[in-house]
Amino acid sequence: MMQNERIKLVFEESFLQKGDESCLNRADIIKVFDGRTSLAPVLAMLCNEVVGYEILSTGPDLLVQFTANSNIPGQGFKASYQFQIEDDPNTDGDINKKSSTAEAISGLGPAVSAATSSCHQVFNSDKSKTGKLTSPLYPAPYPQKTQCHYDFLARGRERVRLVFEDFSLQRITENIIDCESMDSLDVFLYVDGRLEKMASFCGNDIPKPIMSNGPKLSIEFRGLYSSRHSRGFKISYSFVEDYGIATGRQLLEFPCAFVFNSSEKGRGIVTSPNHPGLYPRDTECNYFFYGNENERVHLHFTYFDVEGVVPCEAVSASDYVQFYSQMIQSQSHRHCGQLKELQVTSEKNFLRITFKSNDRLDSTGFKANYIFLRDSEMHSITMPNSIDKGTKCSTSKFLVLIYLCKIIWNIR
């Protein structure tokens, strides 16, 4: 293979095990490495039922490692591969096909000539990792009968992240029931190998930040009406490898995993991917907390909104968060939905948090404060996974007192 080639690998079908368990708990697993050896960064871990899962390498090599250790046989997997030449715009058929059909949106004429140069674009992470995207003529009103199509193409571990800085589209009615009949911006993801609309935005409310579920994301802007008050939109885009998680130390051994070590930082914040924006679909992220000997970690969730219905199982298509006292552990209570109060304390000096989303619906995830405490600081506290009303207040006050003492001690 030539050095200027990349690899596009698509798992057309992968049937290893049923269910939606974390891949860390599975005996049968597919790992894809971004290089020739298992020391390269891990791009994907597949363990359940997957259709149309796409991977794009950053260089000329990929390693696929298939391990089957379960006692139950599975169907296995089928994947297709394609060698792509760098900087060749014709190598990605999906992007080209979608762009060529963008001009045929029902009821719209072609994109106005004044905006043609900036109206249909492909943003490739090889060219730039960050940038701005604006509607035609922004901040002046966009022309009537404007239609635009934008494609984003990432590589390797990257995801596409969109942050809306300004959003003002023409409204024809005060009450927005749906965006189909008015100026709108639609976001599309690739789900099971097919382009699927994730969300439609219209009106003047600034949308929450969005993250792709893989290397591709597309936007369609339809400006039917416009007016002198319609500024359009301004979006900041970036290709990120950290999933929008700003704390912890990211590991290369997993697609999305972060370590929080007491010896490096005794307290801090942990969030779901892309928080406070919508977390990405089809994503598993793991958080590993390591305390010193005779320490435990305590987490207080100040925000928790994970799409799902208790008991958060696959049958209800629920996303979920789980807590484990061991690195490999299958039995654990799942959490989902909107929770006003959730506090968790590790049994010993290790805690693993697993966040897992499926390919349906979206929400904004979680945010939690964490603190490592010595056993002597916690001897009078009994912490179940979810504190009841009778113990919540006194426990919180006790932890705040310890927290403040630690801050004062560090200042001294």
N, C-alpha and C positions, 0 to 999 in steps of 0.2 A: 504494500500500500504506500502511496506517495505521501510525503510529509505535509503537503498542503490539502490533504483530504480529511474529511470528518466522517463520522459514522452516524447514520440514523437507524435506530433499532426500535422496532414496534412489536410488542408482545400482542399478537392478534388474539390469542386465547391463552389463558393460564388458569388451570383448575387444579390447585394443590389441595386445599382444605376448604370446607364450607365454614361460613361464619365470618365474623369481623374481628377476630382476636388480634392483638398486637403481634407483629412479626417477631418480637423478642421472645414470645411464648410459644412459637411454632417450631416443630421438628423438621418440617419440609420448607425450604426457603430458596429463593433465587436472589443472588446478589449481583449487581452490575457495578464494576469498577471503572473509573475514568482513566484507564491506562492498561499496561500489560500485566501487572502483578496485583496481588491482593493488598499491597501497601498503598495503592492509589486511592484517592477519595471515592467513597461509595456514592453512586448516583441514585440507586434504587434498591429497595428490599421488597420483594413480592412474595406473599405467602398464602393468600386466600384466592378468591376468584376474581380475575382481572381480564378485561377485554379492551383492546385498542390502546394499551399503555405505551407511550412514546418516549424515547430517550435520545438525546442528541449529544454526542461526545464533544469535548473541547479540543481534542487532538486526533491523531490517526489511529489510536488504539482503544479497544474496549475489552474487558474481561468479564465473561458471564460465568458465574459459579453456581451450580445447582446442587443442593444438598438434600437428600431424602433420608430421614432418620425415623420417621413415624412407622408404626406397625400397620397402618392402614394405607393401602395403595391409592394413588391419585391418578388423574388423567394425564398430568404433566402440562407441557406448554408447547406452543407453536409461535415462532417469531420470524419476522422478515427483517432483512437488513438492506441498507443502501449506502454506498460510498458516495459522498458528496464533495465537490470541489469548493474550497473556500471562495467567498466573494462571487459565487455564481448564482445569480438571481433565479435561474431556471431549475435549480435542484430541488426545490420544495414545491411539489405539485399541489399540496393542500392550500398553501398561501396563494399561489398563482390562480388556482381555480376560484377561490373565494374573491380575490381582488377583481377578477374578470367579470364576475357576476354582480359586483357591487353596483354597477351602473344600471341594473335592471330592477331596482326596487319598485314595487308596484305603485303607480300613481305619480311617480316623480320623473322629471326630465333629467337630462345629463347634468353633471356638475357644472356650475357656472364657470365661464372661462376665466374670470378674475381670480378664482380660487383653485383652478386646476392644479397649479404647481405645488400647492400645499395640501390638497384635499385627499389625494390617494397616496398613502405612504406606507413603506415597510421600515420598521425600526429594528435593526439587528444589533445584538449586543456586541458583535465583533467591531462595529463602527464606534459605538459610544455606550457607556454604561448608564448615563443619566441624560436627561434633557427635558425640554418643555414642549407640550403639544397644545396648540390653540385652534379655535374655530376660525374659519376664513374671515379676514379683516379685523380680527380681535385687536383692541377692545371696542372697535366700532361694530354696529349691528351687522350680522352675517346676511348675505343676500337671500331673498326668497328662493324657494325651490332648490336649495342647496342640499347635496348629498355627498357624504365623505365616508371613506373607508380607510381604517388604519390597522395594520398588522404588526404585532410584536413577536420577535423570535429570539429566544434565549438559548443558552448552551449549558451543558453539564449540570451542575447543581443549582443553576440560577432559576429564579422565579421572576415574573413580571409584576412590578408593584406600581399602582397608579394612586396618586394623591391629588385630589381635586382642590385647586386653589381658588377658583372662581367658577360660578355656574349660574347662568341667567338665560333661560330659553323662553320664547313666547308662549303665553298661556291663552287659550281661547275660552276657557271656563275657569271659574274660581275653584270649583271642587274637582280635584283630579281623581278620577276613578281608575283610569289606566292611561298609559302614555301613547297608545296606538294611534289616536286621532289628532295628535298635536306634535309640535317640535320635540324631538327626543334624542337621547343618546343611549344606544344599546351596547352592552358588553357581552361578548361571546367567549365560551371556553370549549375546549375539546374534551368531551365526555364519552367514554367507551368508543373512541375513535371517530366520533361525530361532533360537528359543530353544534353547540347548544347555547341558547340564550340564557345568560346568568341573571341579568337584571336590565331594566329599562328605567331611565331617569328623565324627568321633565320638570318644568317649573323653575323655581328659584332656590330650592333647598340644596345646599352643597352635599353631594353624596359622601359616604364614608370611604376611606381608602380601600382599595381592592387589590387582591393578589391572585395570580394565576394558579391553577392546579398542576401545571406542567410547563413546558418550554414555550407554549404558544398562547396568545390572547389576541382577540380582535375587537375593534370598536366600529360601530356604524353610527354616523350622525345624520339625522334627517331634519332639515330646516325648511318646513313647508311654508311657514307664514312670515316669521321675523317681524320686527317692528323697531322703532327708533330706541326702544328701551331694552332690546335684547342684545346683550353684550356677547352672548355665546358662552364659551368655556375656556378655561386654562387649566391644564393638567401637568403635573410634574411626574415624569415616569423614571423608573430605575430598574435595572436588572440586579437583583440581590441574591446572595447565597445564604444569608443569615435568617431568612424567613421573616424579616422584620422584628426579630427578637434581639433586643439591645443589651441584654445582660447575660452573664455566664460565659463560659469558654466553649466554643463550638468544637465538636469532634468530627474527624474525617471518616471514622469507622461506621457512621450511620448517615443516612440522607439528612435527617434533622434531629440532632441531639446536642445537649448542652450540659456542661458540668458546673456545679456550684460547690466550691470547696471551702470549708471553714477556715483553712489556713490562708486562703487568699482573700476572703471577704466574709465577715461574720454575720452580715445582715444585708438585705437588699430587696429587690423587686423581681418577680418573675411573671411573665405574661404569655398568653397564647400567641401563635403566629399572627403578625400583622395587626395586633391590638394597638389602638382602639378601633381599627378598621375591621372589616369582615375577614375572618380566617379563611384560608384557602380550602377548597374541597379536595377530597382524595389525599389526605395528608396525615401522616403519623409523626409526631414529635415526642421525644423523650427527654426528661430532665432528671439528672442524677445529682443528688445531694450527698456529699461526703463530710461528715463531722469528724472531729478529733475523737480519740478514745474517751469514753464517758460523756459524750455529747449527743444531743438529739436535735433535730431540726423541727421548728414549729412554723406552720404557715397559716396566715389569716387572709382569706380571700375577701378583698374589698369589692370585687365585681365578679359575677359569674353568670354568664348567659350562653349556654351551649345547646344547640338545637337538639331536641330529643324529648322522649316521653319515658318516664320511669317505668320499668327498670333499665331503660337505655340499651335494649338489646337490638340485634340485627333485624328481628322481625318487625320492629317499629321504625326501621331506618334511622336510628338515632346516632348522633355523634356522642362522644363520651370522654370523661376524664377518669382515670383510675390511679390509685395509690398502691405502691408495693413496698414491702420491707426487704425484699431481695431482688437481685438483678433479674433472675428468671423465676417467675411465679405466675401461675395461671389463675388462681382463685383470688378475686378481689372485687369489692363492691364498686359499681359504676355510678358516676354522677353525671347528670345532664339537666337541662331545663334552666329556669331562672331561680337562683338561690340567693336569698338575702344574707344568709349567714352560713359560712363554712369555714371550719378550722380543723387543721390536721396536724398531728404530731407523730413523728417516726417512733417505732418501737425501740430501735437502737440508733447507731450513728449513720445509717444509710437509709435513703428514701428515694424511690423512683416514681416519677409522675409520667403517665402516658396520656397524651392527647391524641384522639383519633377522629377524623371526619370522613364522611362518605361523599358520594357524588351528588347529593341532593340538598337543597336549601342551605341557608347561610345564617350565621350569627356572629356576634362580636367577641365571643370567647371569655377569657378570664384575666384577672390581675390579682396578684397576691403579694403580701409582704412576708418575707421569711427571716428567721433569726435562729442561729445556732445557740443552744443553751446547754450548760453542763447539767448532769443529773442532779447535782446538789441544788441547782437553781429551779428544778422542776419537781422536787420530791413531794410537794404538797398539791401538785396539779394532776388531775385525772382527765385525760384528753381523748374522748372518743372521736371518730371521724367527723361527726357533726354535733356541736355542743348544744345542749338544750338550754332553754331560757333561764332555768334556775342557776346554772353555773356560768353562763356566758359572761355576765357582768363582772363578777369577782375575779374570774380567770383573766379577763382582758385587763383589768386594773393591775393585777399582779405582773403580767407580762410587760405592760407599759412601764411599771416601776423598774423592772430589770433592764428594759430597753434604755430608759433614761440614765440609769446608773452606768451602763456600758458606754453611752455617749460621753458622760462626764469623765469617766475613767480614761477614755481615749484622748479627750481634750487635754487632760492633765499630763 
